[in-house]
Amino acid sequence: MVRDTSIQAYALVHFTEQQEAILSVMREDPEREWAIADMARHLGWDKSTVSGRFNELKGLKVVEETEKKPSLSTGITSLHVKLRVQDSLW
């Protein structure tokens, strides 16, 4: 079954501590879309750190970009990311 295979493949991916911290926050509300500034504020990190981890997670196809909209914390319009549908189950 495809789902079983996906679960097995996901188990083989080893995330860094920073990637896992971001994913943990995102899993709390899988439908939420996050701007870099919002995640940085939530975790108390620099925006550049979050940006790098978002790019890594996009490369791993764990998160995907959504439309541009204002950041909740800054009001500046930027791309947001969210968990991919199948990954929100983890």
PEGICOR-V502845 format. One record per residue. N is the residue number from 0. RES is the residue in one letter. SS is DSSP state (2 for helix, 1 for strand, 0 for the rest). PHI is phi as a letter, one per 40 degrees, with the letter a starting at -180 (none if undefined). PSI is psi in degrees with one decimal (none if undefined). Layout:
n:res:ss:phi:psi
N:RES:SS:PHI:PSI
N:RES:SS:PHI:PSI
This chain:
n:res:ss:phi:psi
0:M:0:none:140.3
1:V:2:d:-41.9
2:R:2:c:-43.5
3:D:2:c:-42.3
4:T:2:c:-41.9
5:S:2:c:-41.8
6:I:2:c:-42.9
7:Q:2:c:-42.8
8:A:2:c:-41.5
9:Y:2:c:-37.1
10:A:2:c:-22.0
11:L:2:c:-15.3
12:V:0:c:129.3
13:H:0:b:115.5
14:F:0:c:150.4
15:T:0:c:167.6
16:E:2:d:-40.9
17:Q:2:c:-42.4
18:Q:2:c:-43.8
19:E:2:c:-36.1
20:A:2:c:-43.4
21:I:2:c:-46.6
22:L:2:c:-36.9
23:S:2:c:-44.3
24:V:2:c:-44.0
25:M:2:c:-32.9
26:R:2:c:-23.6
27:E:2:c:-31.0
28:D:0:a:80.9
29:P:0:d:-20.9
30:E:0:c:-13.9
31:R:0:c:142.6
32:E:0:b:133.5
33:W:1:b:131.9
34:A:0:c:155.9
35:I:2:d:-46.9
36:A:2:c:-37.8
37:D:2:c:-43.3
38:M:2:c:-40.8
39:A:2:c:-44.2
40:R:2:c:-43.0
41:H:2:c:-42.5
42:L:2:c:-12.8
43:G:0:g:29.0
44:W:0:b:165.7
45:D:0:c:148.3
46:K:2:c:-34.1
47:S:2:c:-33.9
48:T:2:c:-46.4
49:V:2:c:-42.1
50:S:2:d:-44.8
51:G:2:c:-43.3
52:R:2:c:-37.6
53:F:2:d:-44.1
54:N:2:c:-41.6
55:E:2:c:-44.7
56:L:2:c:-32.7
57:K:2:c:-41.8
58:G:2:c:-32.7
59:L:0:c:-3.4
60:K:0:g:33.7
61:V:0:c:-34.1
62:V:1:b:161.4
63:E:1:b:151.5
64:E:1:c:147.1
65:T:1:b:-167.3
66:E:1:c:164.1
67:K:1:c:137.6
68:K:1:a:168.7
69:P:1:c:139.6
70:S:0:c:141.6
71:L:0:c:-29.9
72:S:0:c:-27.4
73:T:0:b:-22.9
74:G:0:g:-2.7
75:I:0:c:134.2
76:T:1:c:128.3
77:S:1:a:165.3
78:L:1:c:147.8
79:H:1:b:161.1
80:V:1:b:156.1
81:K:1:a:163.3
82:L:1:c:142.3
83:R:0:c:150.1
84:V:2:d:-50.3
85:Q:2:c:-26.0
86:D:2:c:-15.4
87:S:2:c:-13.6
88:L:2:c:-16.8
89:W:0:c:none
